[in-house]
């Protein structure tokens, strides 16, 4: 499960960086630039939601447990 979370986080960061790159470099037209950036941001949102749902499902199935770290330190 740890590897899946790490891969998802790397994918989220990569799509965010791609959107930034498309914003700066873009395409031949402004419309193409906006389309590529929106597509990359859509992937970022989809990966974030999928990661959140996977963590919730893993907790419900008992695959992961809370660590019990005390809040008082």
Secondary structure, 3 states (H helix, E strand, C coil): CHHHHHHHHHHHHHHHHHHHHHHHCCCCCHHHHHHHHHHHHHHHHHHHHHHHHHHHHHHHHCCCCCCCCCCCC
